[in-house]
Amino acid sequence: MAVRIEFQAEPLPGYRLLERLGGGGFGEVWKCEAPGGLHKAIKFVYGDLGAAGEDGCRAEQELKALSRVKTVRHPFILSLE
């Protein structure tokens, strides 16, 4: 499913994109306003998990890395939802 990634877009219900924070080979990170007015960061990962070849492999590698980081609790690392 294609997601619109631009200022003021709402890629997830209740999450409005405010500012692009950065990007690289694996995706982009945006500051967003979440339900209740909270500011959060959203990472959009390039690639398709269902794709064959390099595109699918890259997306799967990033998903595994994010899964490992989800359990880390550290004052300088944002929590993942």
N, CA, C and O atoms as a MOPAC input file, in Angstrom:
PM7 MOZYME 1SCF
protein

 N      0.84000 1    -1.17900 1     0.00000 1
 C      0.00000 1     0.00000 1     0.00000 1
 C      0.88600 1     1.24400 1     0.00000 1
 O      1.78200 1     1.37100 1     0.83400 1
 N      0.64100 1     2.13700 1    -0.91100 1
 C      1.40800 1     3.37600 1    -1.00000 1
 C      0.93900 1     4.35100 1     0.07800 1
 O     -0.25900 1     4.49800 1     0.31900 1
 N      1.88500 1     5.00400 1     0.71000 1
 C      1.59200 1     5.98300 1     1.75800 1
 C      2.10500 1     7.33100 1     1.28900 1
 O      3.21900 1     7.43500 1     0.77700 1
 N      1.29700 1     8.35600 1     1.46200 1
 C      1.69300 1     9.71700 1     1.10000 1
 C      2.58700 1    10.26400 1     2.20700 1
 O      2.15500 1    10.39400 1     3.35300 1
 N      3.82400 1    10.58000 1     1.86600 1
 C      4.79100 1    11.08900 1     2.84500 1
 C      5.11800 1    12.52900 1     2.47500 1
 O      6.01000 1    12.79100 1     1.66800 1
 N      4.38300 1    13.45600 1     3.07800 1
 C      4.60600 1    14.88400 1     2.85200 1
 C      4.02900 1    15.65700 1     4.02900 1
 O      3.23400 1    15.12900 1     4.80700 1
 N      4.44000 1    16.91500 1     4.15000 1
 C      4.00400 1    17.78700 1     5.23200 1
 C      2.48000 1    17.78600 1     5.34500 1
 O      1.77800 1    17.90600 1     4.34100 1
 N      1.97900 1    17.65200 1     6.55700 1
 C      0.55700 1    17.66900 1     6.91900 1
 C     -0.20800 1    16.40200 1     6.51000 1
 O     -1.40700 1    16.30200 1     6.77200 1
 N      0.46000 1    15.43900 1     5.87700 1
 C     -0.21100 1    14.17900 1     5.52900 1
 C     -0.50800 1    13.40200 1     6.80900 1
 O      0.13400 1    13.62500 1     7.83600 1
 N     -1.47500 1    12.49800 1     6.75000 1
 C     -1.84700 1    11.65500 1     7.88600 1
 C     -1.72200 1    10.18500 1     7.44200 1
 O     -2.71400 1     9.55100 1     7.08100 1
 N     -0.47100 1     9.64900 1     7.47700 1
 C     -0.24500 1     8.29200 1     6.98400 1
 C     -0.89100 1     7.21200 1     7.84600 1
 O     -1.20200 1     6.12400 1     7.36200 1
 N     -1.08800 1     7.51800 1     9.11500 1
 C     -1.80800 1     6.65400 1    10.05200 1
 C     -2.90200 1     7.50600 1    10.68200 1
 O     -2.67500 1     8.68400 1    10.95900 1
 N     -4.07500 1     6.94100 1    10.91400 1
 C     -5.15200 1     7.73500 1    11.51800 1
 C     -4.69800 1     8.40600 1    12.81900 1
 O     -4.24200 1     7.73700 1    13.74700 1
 N     -4.82700 1     9.72500 1    12.87400 1
 C     -4.47800 1    10.48200 1    14.07100 1
 C     -3.03600 1    10.94600 1    14.14200 1
 O     -2.67400 1    11.65700 1    15.07900 1
 N     -2.19600 1    10.56600 1    13.18200 1
 C     -0.78400 1    10.94100 1    13.16600 1
 C     -0.53100 1    11.86300 1    11.97200 1
 O     -0.57800 1    11.42700 1    10.82200 1
 N     -0.26200 1    13.14400 1    12.25500 1
 C     -0.08000 1    14.15000 1    11.20700 1
 C      1.40000 1    14.51300 1    11.10000 1
 O      2.02400 1    14.86900 1    12.09900 1
 N      1.96200 1    14.42500 1     9.89700 1
 C      3.37700 1    14.71400 1     9.67400 1
 C      3.64200 1    16.21500 1     9.77200 1
 O      2.94000 1    17.02600 1     9.16800 1
 N      4.67900 1    16.56800 1    10.55200 1
 C      5.01300 1    17.97300 1    10.78000 1
 C      6.31600 1    18.40300 1    10.11900 1
 O      6.40600 1    19.50000 1     9.56700 1
 N      7.33100 1    17.53200 1    10.17600 1
 C      8.65000 1    17.94300 1     9.69900 1
 C      9.49200 1    16.70800 1     9.39500 1
 O      9.53400 1    15.76000 1    10.17900 1
 N     10.16000 1    16.73400 1     8.24400 1
 C     11.08500 1    15.64500 1     7.90700 1
 C     12.35500 1    15.85200 1     8.71300 1
 O     12.98300 1    16.90700 1     8.62800 1
 N     12.73700 1    14.84300 1     9.50000 1
 C     13.91600 1    14.95100 1    10.35200 1
 C     15.17400 1    14.43400 1     9.67200 1
 O     16.27700 1    14.88800 1     9.97400 1
 N     15.01500 1    13.48800 1     8.75800 1
 C     16.18200 1    12.94900 1     8.07200 1
 C     15.81500 1    11.74400 1     7.23600 1
 O     14.67600 1    11.27800 1     7.24700 1
 N     16.78800 1    11.25800 1     6.52200 1
 C     16.56200 1    10.09700 1     5.67800 1
 C     17.87300 1     9.50500 1     5.22600 1
 O     18.93200 1    10.12100 1     5.33900 1
 N     17.77700 1     8.29500 1     4.71200 1
 C     18.96600 1     7.60600 1     4.23400 1
 C     18.56800 1     6.47400 1     3.31400 1
 O     17.48800 1     6.48700 1     2.72500 1
 N     19.43500 1     5.50900 1     3.19700 1
 C     19.21700 1     4.40300 1     2.28800 1
 C     18.06300 1     3.49600 1     2.65400 1
 O     17.51600 1     2.81700 1     1.78500 1
 N     17.67700 1     3.46700 1     3.92900 1
 C     16.61200 1     2.57200 1     4.37100 1
 C     15.26300 1     3.25400 1     4.52900 1
 O     14.24300 1     2.56900 1     4.60800 1
 N     15.22600 1     4.58300 1     4.57600 1
 C     13.93700 1     5.24200 1     4.74000 1
 C     14.06000 1     6.68100 1     5.19600 1
 O     15.11300 1     7.30600 1     5.07000 1
 N     12.94500 1     7.19800 1     5.73700 1
 C     12.86800 1     8.57900 1     6.21500 1
 C     12.28000 1     8.59400 1     7.61900 1
 O     11.48900 1     7.72300 1     7.98400 1
 N     12.67700 1     9.59700 1     8.40400 1
 C     12.11500 1     9.80400 1     9.73800 1
 C     11.44400 1    11.17000 1     9.75800 1
 O     12.02200 1    12.17100 1     9.33400 1
 N     10.21500 1    11.19200 1    10.26000 1
 C      9.42200 1    12.41900 1    10.33700 1
 C      8.96800 1    12.66700 1    11.76700 1
 O      8.64400 1    11.73200 1    12.50000 1
 N      8.94800 1    13.94500 1    12.15700 1
 C      8.30100 1    14.36600 1    13.39700 1
 C      6.81300 1    14.42800 1    13.09100 1
 O      6.41100 1    14.92200 1    12.03800 1
 N      5.99200 1    13.92700 1    14.01600 1
 C      4.54900 1    13.96100 1    13.78100 1
 C      3.81900 1    14.33500 1    15.06500 1
 O      4.36500 1    14.26000 1    16.16600 1
 N      2.58400 1    14.73500 1    14.88600 1
 C      1.69700 1    14.98300 1    16.01800 1
 C      0.78300 1    13.77700 1    16.12900 1
 O      0.05900 1    13.43900 1    15.19200 1
 N      0.82400 1    13.13000 1    17.29200 1
 C      0.03500 1    11.92700 1    17.55000 1
 C     -1.25700 1    12.31100 1    18.27000 1
 O     -1.41200 1    13.45600 1    18.69600 1
 N     -2.17600 1    11.36800 1    18.40700 1
 C     -3.39900 1    11.65900 1    19.15600 1
 C     -3.07700 1    12.23700 1    20.53900 1
 O     -2.14500 1    11.78700 1    21.20600 1
 N     -3.83700 1    13.21400 1    20.95000 1
 C     -3.60600 1    13.87500 1    22.23200 1
 C     -2.58600 1    15.00100 1    22.14300 1
 O     -2.23400 1    15.59500 1    23.16200 1
 N     -2.10200 1    15.30500 1    20.92800 1
 C     -1.14700 1    16.39100 1    20.75600 1
 C      0.29400 1    16.03200 1    21.06300 1
 O      1.15500 1    16.91100 1    21.06800 1
 N      0.58200 1    14.75200 1    21.32200 1
 C      1.95200 1    14.33200 1    21.61300 1
 C      2.79900 1    14.39800 1    20.34900 1
 O      2.31500 1    14.11400 1    19.25300 1
 N      4.06400 1    14.77500 1    20.50600 1
 C      4.98600 1    14.76400 1    19.37100 1
 C      5.76700 1    13.46200 1    19.40700 1
 O      6.30600 1    13.06900 1    20.44200 1
 N      5.81700 1    12.79900 1    18.25700 1
 C      6.51800 1    11.52500 1    18.13200 1
 C      7.29600 1    11.52400 1    16.83600 1
 O      7.18100 1    12.44700 1    16.03000 1
 N      8.08700 1    10.48600 1    16.63900 1
 C      8.81300 1    10.29400 1    15.38300 1
 C      8.28000 1     9.03500 1    14.71100 1
 O      8.00600 1     8.03300 1    15.37000 1
 N      8.13800 1     9.10200 1    13.39500 1
 C      7.71100 1     7.95300 1    12.59900 1
 C      8.80900 1     7.66500 1    11.58500 1
 O      9.31100 1     8.57400 1    10.92300 1
 N      9.17900 1     6.38600 1    11.47000 1
 C     10.14600 1     5.98600 1    10.44900 1
 C      9.41200 1     5.25300 1     9.34100 1
 O      8.68400 1     4.29200 1     9.59200 1
 N      9.60800 1     5.71200 1     8.12200 1
 C      9.05900 1     5.05200 1     6.94000 1
 C     10.19800 1     4.27400 1     6.29700 1
 O     11.20000 1     4.85800 1     5.88400 1
 N     10.04500 1     2.97200 1     6.21300 1
 C     11.08900 1     2.11000 1     5.66400 1
 C     10.81500 1     1.86900 1     4.18900 1
 O      9.70300 1     1.50600 1     3.80700 1
 N     11.83700 1     2.07500 1     3.36100 1
 C     11.71500 1     1.79600 1     1.93400 1
 C     11.71400 1     0.28700 1     1.72400 1
 O     12.32700 1    -0.45600 1     2.49000 1
 N     11.02800 1    -0.15200 1     0.69400 1
 C     11.04600 1    -1.56200 1     0.33600 1
 C      9.70300 1    -2.22000 1     0.55800 1
 O      8.75700 1    -1.60600 1     1.05200 1
 N      9.64300 1    -3.47800 1     0.18300 1
 C      8.41000 1    -4.25800 1     0.24700 1
 C      8.75400 1    -5.62700 1     0.80400 1
 O      9.50700 1    -6.37700 1     0.18100 1
 N      8.21100 1    -5.96600 1     1.97300 1
 C      8.50300 1    -7.26200 1     2.59000 1
 C      8.10100 1    -8.42700 1     1.69700 1
 O      8.69100 1    -9.50400 1     1.78500 1
 N      7.11400 1    -8.22900 1     0.84500 1
 C      6.64900 1    -9.29900 1    -0.03200 1
 C      7.42400 1    -9.41200 1    -1.33100 1
 O      7.19600 1   -10.33500 1    -2.11300 1
 N      8.33800 1    -8.48400 1    -1.56700 1
 C      9.08000 1    -8.48000 1    -2.83100 1
 C     10.22300 1    -9.48500 1    -2.79300 1
 O     10.77200 1    -9.79400 1    -1.73600 1
 N     10.56000 1    -9.97800 1    -3.96100 1
 C     11.70700 1   -10.87500 1    -4.08600 1
 C     12.96300 1   -10.03700 1    -4.31300 1
 O     12.88500 1    -8.88900 1    -4.75000 1
 N     14.08600 1   -10.60800 1    -4.01800 1
 C     15.35200 1    -9.94600 1    -4.30700 1
 C     15.76500 1    -8.93200 1    -3.26500 1
 O     15.36900 1    -9.00400 1    -2.10200 1
 N     16.57700 1    -7.97800 1    -3.71600 1
 C     17.19700 1    -7.00800 1    -2.81300 1
 C     16.18300 1    -6.13000 1    -2.08700 1
 O     16.37600 1    -5.81500 1    -0.91300 1
 N     15.11400 1    -5.73400 1    -2.75800 1
 C     14.11000 1    -4.85600 1    -2.15000 1
 C     13.47400 1    -5.52000 1    -0.92900 1
 O     13.35400 1    -4.89200 1     0.12200 1
 N     13.07100 1    -6.76700 1    -1.05700 1
 C     12.46800 1    -7.48700 1     0.05900 1
 C     13.46700 1    -7.78700 1     1.15700 1
 O     13.13500 1    -7.72400 1     2.34000 1
 N     14.69000 1    -8.11200 1     0.76800 1
 C     15.74200 1    -8.42700 1     1.73800 1
 C     16.07900 1    -7.19900 1     2.58500 1
 O     16.25800 1    -7.30500 1     3.79800 1
 N     16.16400 1    -6.04300 1     1.94200 1
 C     16.48200 1    -4.80400 1     2.66200 1
 C     15.38200 1    -4.46400 1     3.66700 1
 O     15.67100 1    -4.09500 1     4.80500 1
 N     14.12200 1    -4.58800 1     3.24700 1
 C     12.99900 1    -4.28600 1     4.14200 1
 C     12.96900 1    -5.26300 1     5.31300 1
 O     12.70500 1    -4.86100 1     6.44600 1
 N     13.23300 1    -6.53000 1     5.05200 1
 C     13.23600 1    -7.52900 1     6.13000 1
 C     14.37400 1    -7.27300 1     7.11100 1
 O     14.19600 1    -7.42700 1     8.31900 1
 N     15.53700 1    -6.88600 1     6.60600 1
 C     16.67900 1    -6.57700 1     7.46600 1
 C     16.35000 1    -5.40000 1     8.39600 1
 O     16.67900 1    -5.44100 1     9.58200 1
 N     15.71900 1    -4.37500 1     7.87600 1
 C     15.35800 1    -3.21200 1     8.69100 1
 C     14.30200 1    -3.58200 1     9.72400 1
 O     14.36600 1    -3.11500 1    10.86100 1
 N     13.33200 1    -4.41300 1     9.35000 1
 C     12.30300 1    -4.86000 1    10.28600 1
 C     12.92200 1    -5.64600 1    11.44100 1
 O     12.53100 1    -5.45800 1    12.59300 1
 N     13.87500 1    -6.51600 1    11.15000 1
 C     14.55700 1    -7.28400 1    12.20000 1
 C     15.32700 1    -6.35500 1    13.13900 1
 O     15.30600 1    -6.54800 1    14.35500 1
 N     16.00400 1    -5.35200 1    12.58400 1
 C     16.75400 1    -4.40600 1    13.41700 1
 C     15.81600 1    -3.62700 1    14.33400 1
 O     16.11600 1    -3.44400 1    15.51300 1
 N     14.68700 1    -3.16700 1    13.80500 1
 C     13.71600 1    -2.44100 1    14.63200 1
 C     13.12600 1    -3.34600 1    15.71100 1
 O     12.86800 1    -2.89000 1    16.82500 1
 N     12.91300 1    -4.61400 1    15.39500 1
 C     12.38200 1    -5.55900 1    16.38400 1
 C     13.35400 1    -5.74300 1    17.54000 1
 O     12.93200 1    -5.85100 1    18.69100 1
 N     14.66200 1    -5.78000 1    17.24400 1
 C     15.66100 1    -5.91700 1    18.30900 1
 C     15.69500 1    -4.67100 1    19.18900 1
 O     15.82000 1    -4.77700 1    20.40900 1
 N     15.58700 1    -3.50700 1    18.58800 1
 C     15.67500 1    -2.24400 1    19.32900 1
 C     14.43400 1    -2.01800 1    20.19400 1
 O     14.51100 1    -1.30700 1    21.19600 1
 N     13.29900 1    -2.60200 1    19.83000 1
 C     12.05200 1    -2.39000 1    20.58400 1
 C     12.18700 1    -2.73700 1    22.05900 1
 O     11.52800 1    -2.12400 1    22.89900 1
 N     13.02700 1    -3.70900 1    22.38500 1
 C     13.14300 1    -4.16200 1    23.77400 1
 C     14.17300 1    -3.37200 1    24.57800 1
 O     14.25600 1    -3.53800 1    25.79500 1
 N     14.95200 1    -2.52200 1    23.92700 1
 C     15.99800 1    -1.75700 1    24.60700 1
 C     15.37300 1    -0.59000 1    25.36500 1
 O     14.54000 1     0.13400 1    24.81900 1
 N     15.76800 1    -0.41200 1    26.60100 1
 C     15.33200 1     0.72900 1    27.40700 1
 C     16.57600 1     1.51600 1    27.80900 1
 O     17.42000 1     1.02200 1    28.55600 1
 N     16.67800 1     2.73400 1    27.31200 1
 C     17.84400 1     3.57500 1    27.57400 1
 C     17.38800 1     5.03000 1    27.52500 1
 O     16.53900 1     5.37700 1    26.70400 1
 N     17.93500 1     5.89000 1    28.39000 1
 C     17.47000 1     7.28200 1    28.42500 1
 C     17.71600 1     8.06500 1    27.13500 1
 O     17.07400 1     9.09200 1    26.91200 1
 N     18.63200 1     7.60300 1    26.28200 1
 C     18.92900 1     8.32800 1    25.04900 1
 C     18.34900 1     7.66300 1    23.80600 1
 O     18.67000 1     8.06000 1    22.68500 1
 N     17.49900 1     6.65600 1    23.99200 1
 C     16.84400 1     5.98400 1    22.87000 1
 C     15.34000 1     6.11800 1    23.04700 1
 O     14.80400 1     5.81600 1    24.11300 1
 N     14.65700 1     6.57400 1    21.99200 1
 C     13.19800 1     6.69100 1    22.04200 1
 C     12.56600 1     5.31700 1    22.14200 1
 O     13.07900 1     4.35100 1    21.57600 1
 N     11.46400 1     5.22200 1    22.85400 1
 C     10.74300 1     3.95000 1    22.90900 1
 C     10.00200 1     3.74500 1    21.59200 1
 O      9.61000 1     4.70700 1    20.93100 1
 N      9.81600 1     2.48700 1    21.22100 1
 C      9.12200 1     2.14300 1    19.97900 1
 C      7.74700 1     1.60800 1    20.29500 1
 O      7.56200 1     0.88200 1    21.27100 1
 N      6.78400 1     1.96500 1    19.47100 1
 C      5.41800 1     1.46600 1    19.63600 1
 C      5.06500 1     0.59900 1    18.46100 1
 O      3.95400 1     0.07200 1    18.39500 1

